[in-house]
Amino acid sequence: MTPVEGIQGYIVKILLLGPQGAGKGTQAQRLARITGARHIATGDLVRAEIKARTELGRIIREYNDRGELVPDDIVVTMVMRRLASSDSWVLDGFPRNKAQAGALDDAMQAAGCEFDAVVALEAPDDALVERLSGRRTSETTGAIYHLSTNLPPADDPGPFVQRDDDKVENIRHRLEIYHQETEPLKDYYARGGRLLRVDALQPIDTVTGTILRAAEEPPVPTKLPRSASGRERYAHAS
């Protein structure tokens, strides 16, 4: 990592892999806050393009309206555009398959940079189903609670509903897709010596600290060239 003047952290390039419910979004937000990096989430990019009514957004909406997945080339275009404008980032939800991973590697090689950490957040399916299916959303406030770990306060009148995405059958369907399409990326990155496996059921602070410590370590040689700026160790916030 490289020190940056004027922000609270350092230039980092961190990739987070993991199924829904493993905490990618939570960790990406925490890492971005600590380091000053940009949190890049594909879901956010898609919504931004649609809201801005760009040509790309129009195409994406057409796929969404048909219930189809957005093609890889469109997703890659969105992400690469954002990476090109960011020196420091935490990637959340990209890549989702080997084709996207290859495109990301090519882009990073062309830019002469490499990952500080590639992290796979891991948890058993049953634990993820329990974590996600217990979520309830307040129709009044929009706040999200959990039946076991985060009950709604008395001043939130509700009613509290379970989103379709949080129903058991839908969660297990998404996990099946993850195992088929995205989980093989763990082997892809492990072969290059770039993968850190982290137990996602640990306390949130523990997971964040593990990722930051991994990002401090000297890189394992890969096919990607070293960044010209080098790396500096730093004392991370806890």
URKA-V673892 format. One record per helix or strand of 2 or more residues. SS is the DSSP state (helix for helix, strand for strand). FROM is the first residue (numbers start at 1). TO is the last residue. If there is no record, write none. Layout:
BEGIN
ss-><SS:SS>
from-><FROM:FROM>
to-><TO:TO>
END
This chain:
BEGIN
ss-><strand:strand:strand:helix:strand:helix:helix:helix:strand:helix:strand:helix:strand:strand:strand:helix:helix:helix:strand:helix>
from-><2:10:13:24:38:42:55:72:89:98:117:125:135:144:160:164:168:185:195:204>
to-><3:11:18:35:41:52:65:84:92:111:122:133:138:146:161:166:182:191:199:216>
END
